[in-house]
Amino acid sequence: MITGTQIRGARAMTGMSIEELADAAGLSTQTVSALEHGTGTGEPQAFLAAKHALEAAGIVFIASGNHDEGGPGVRLKARPNGDDGLRPEELNATNDD
């Protein structure tokens, strides 16, 4: 099971507002807020809905004990097309937006 801290961190990593996550997960903003703050512990379906919405936005949830004995966490999926953006030396006025 994921934690409220993971949901909050994943939402921040994707730049989603509570309202956007609530819409994507089919939940109320109050439910998302409760999940993030640990007061929605009795709602496994709500956790699952938030998890699926965040995974669709590019989040990977990491279970406790994975990767050097750390606790639970989140990360962004690798970009499939290998587009890492522009390198600093490629920046100029024509591509500044």
Secondary structure, DSSP 4 states (H G I P E B T S, - for coil): ---HHHHHHHHHHHT--HHHHHHHHT--HHHHHHHHTT--TT-HHHHHHHHHHHHHTTEEEE-TTHHHH---EEEEPPPTT------GGG--GGG--
